[in-house]
């Protein structure tokens, strides 16, 4: 049982769709599927603009979201308060951009005021983009994207480029209403399908910047995808069976409804945090900056890796570990995508039993009771 922030569990309907025999990607049948997917992606992203689909991971989607709209020597601000924020600083550096990191301690949210100060001081409008991780998967922190976006909009020229890899489909993200320029995500998270597809939503301001951007690109040239998607096709060979999976997953998501999906993720997050609190396990991220995709836990009396190993061995449940300097210090519970109330209760019950087996003096049933109360409250 996957209780990690990606890959996430895949519904049986999606697996069955993916098992169908491939079809030609230049056939009318594929174009029909592509057209349906495009409309559903616009619905999910809350945008009227086409979403570009890449055969890539979320990292590939983020690289495409950076290199298509910037030029060598451009100055960019990057929010760094976790593993993935740090990664998004490395990509523009690799392409010769001037990167300024705005940092926060891992486990703490970025400060929107720091972005505002830097942007207000940029009278020459040399800052061309601000790159922000919405849900920092490595720590379970939700960054204040709306407030940072307001500072970017006040600047007037900088683009905002968003890593929404674990927030798209789990957290409210009204792309058009907020005027977000570039939003990247990956298939193995809230989309409920296996890894292999990356998505980039691009707004009008970003397409305007694309016309004069000079970073090298070929396979990730989003202009090629834009032209192709308008004709319900792809510029290169797509992973046809993953597209079958995506089509089915999006049908399931539309049937559930976006409001219901977001409410479910919020409920699971509150239930998970109530449970670990009842088990005297501190959350790594504060309540007011908690991601609704993943909860990071920092145990004090038992090593995190002992908990993970026993959960896997005794209950066949995979929890995620810490990354970089947090390796061995935290474990992470993923609760995004195809995850239900029942699934979370199962995870918490197994966690209770694991803690007891490892000698922790937890009250039997405390975590499950706390989670159950929260679920009942809705």
C-alpha angles and dihedrals in degrees: 000000000000113000094163130107092253147041086036128195115290120218118241090240090058093047090050092050090050091053093064120112112270121256129209112279091219093051127109089244091059092047089053091052091046092052092052092047092050093054093047092048090054088052093050093046092045091232138122091215127089117262115226116232119210132185092237145089124265088273090058090049090052092048089051089048090056105039097048097061107034140065135217111283095022115145116236135178117220125192110224121187101127147013096293098044087054090051092053089056091054095054098060089042089056089055095049101259124144105249125197115188122215104198141194131179113275106264093033127091123247116263111243090201090066090057091047092052093051093045095046090052092053097091092157091055093233094145104093101177145011115211117202136175107221098195110022100214095194094063108019092244123146111211121216096256096163093055093044089049090054089056090049092050091050088055089060102207111046119095122227114226114192133200101212094163095130098021103055106098094008104060132038107269112164098186099185096039091053094040094232110181104204126012121180129193142161135233100235095067127053092351091073096224133108123276119279110084128083125192130206122189110199127194130206096263090054093049088052089053089048090067093065101028113120107189113123116260138157118149089029095046099133092197088070091052092047092056093044097047090053086063093044094249141094131251091225136023108295125208093260097193092050086053088054087053093047092050092053094044092052090050089054091048093050090049090054092045129231095258091052092047092052092045090051092053091047091050093049091050094051091046093049093049092047090052097050090046090054088052092051091246111140118225113234094220123054119253093247092055100038120142115228089216104059139010118211117207127198109200117203107195102032127047114253092229091054089056093048094048094049093045088055097043100042102031106019090237119139118214122184122245132220123278132226110342090359093062108126092008103080139024125207130218113207116210106168135108119012095012125127138191089261091055093053092048089052092052093048093047090051091047090053092051091047093053090050092050089051092054101259115149096230121156108250110249096009096118095043091048092051092048092046092053091051092048091049090053089056 
